Amino acid sequence: MTSRWIAAACVVLAWLLLCGWAWRRARQRQAQAARALRQLDAPAGDDGVLVAYASQTGYAEALAAQTAASLRAGGLAVRVAALGQLDSAHLAASGRILFIASTYGEGDPPDAAAPFAGRAMRAVAPALTAVRYAVLALGDSQYAHFCGFGRRLDEWLRRQGAVPLFDRVEVDNGDPAALRHWQHHLGLLAGRADLPDWEAPAYGSWRLAARERLNPGSEGGPCYLLTLAPPETGAPVWLAGDIAEIGPRLARDGALQPHREYSIASLPADGVLQLLVRQMRKPDGTLGVGSGWLTHIAQPGDSIALRIRGNRNFHAPVDGRPMILIGNGTGLAGLRALIKARSAAGHGRNWLVFGERHAAHDNFCGDEIAAWRRDGTLARVDSVYSRDQPERRYVQHCLREQAADVRAWVDEGAAIYVCGSLQGMAGGVDAALRDILGPERLQALQHDGRYRRDVY
């Protein structure tokens, strides 16, 4: 009997200790939340970043902490807060915000973020035109409304006038490749290409088989078509729109050079993986880290560490609907793969709008594009060369000039895909499409997956 009483007393004591620990933990979380709110009400400074998370199981909160650590490693001032603690006034007062948003069930916000979704996202909110933001949307593709809350949050922010720092990143069941893409953008945001990885990626050993310059004599940086032969174990399968990540490597000085991402310009049926890479130089004239390695230092036969990242947001439509493909420079890479996929599927209602500097030197893949035009894969091609006339002319100017045709194609069900530079081209194209179609219609196209971008 005595031993039973002792055992019972031990159980009660353990329970009391557990309750005490839980009480202390709750008080600590309350104190942290209070400190976070005080920080939010303080001036953030020009370089400040707010990381806001909506978490159901704690995963989004953990990713928020890793995001904040990466940005701080780049010297940025960072504040972290649960989305449920915020309101529209907090957002309007923040210059840059990174949202990490889980989806619960069939498109619902996490419980803790439900008040924000029900209050701030449904009420008349202050304009967020001064806000620059990005969304990391977490979800499970087995659900019909994959990343539903993250997508809804992104659309609401756009309607309030906030401007994306880069396009939404969607993560399917913790996909490490998608998280790696988020880290890539964090590195650009922090100005640090050497931020430590959250998880060590697995690269395959590809071989540089050929390198062809596409723009000899161009006043722009040399642009090359790179052909990579697959590993001996065989090439993985990818889809048009997917991304090739070139792994880190040791430079001659022993420093670790960071990874780089490039749109894949070929299909598995080609038997090789191809990239379009422009050789970049720093202000002091030295070669860029990634492009210098691929376009100058590496030689045919050399091994290239590479892995493929799925980019489901830029995959081709599964049906034969028309497509308007818009891009500039090396953005032709992603568009080229999409056109190849459309040709293989027998879908010929495609309109390519492509921009570069001079027709005489920068007609990338010109023979291939002409062949697609002849066989009907491309129903229409508009090539825009910005410096072949006194005034600068870009792809967005072409779209405005052809506004009636753009509207007609969209009326017929066309999807619009944009690939290329985020600065200048992507913003100019977005503004042109808003003027041509109206902001509400463009928003609806994006919601329906008919307006997609792969910009960098």
Secondary structure, DSSP 8 states (H G I E B T S, - for coil): -HHHHHHHHHHHHHHHHHHHHHHHHHHHHHHHHHHHHHHHTS---TT-EEEEEE-SSSHHHHHHHHHHHHHHHTT--EEEEEGGG--HHHHHT-SEEEEEEE-BTTTB--GGGHHHHHHTTTS-----TT-EEEEEEEE-TTSTTTTHHHHHHHHHHHHTT-EESS--EEEETT-HHHHHHHHHHHHHHHT-TT---SS----EEEEEEEEEES-TT-SS--EEEEEEE--TT------TT-EEEE--EE-TTS-EE--EEEEB-S-GGGSSEEEEEE--B-TTS-B-HHHHIIIIIS-TT-EEEEEEE--GGG---SS---EEEEEEGGGHHHHHHHHHHHHHHT---EEEEEEES-TTT--TTHHHHHHHHHHTS-SEEEEEETTSSSS---HHHHHHHTHHHHHHHHHTT-EEEEEE-IIIIIHHHHHHHHHHH-HHHHHHHHHTT-EEEEE-
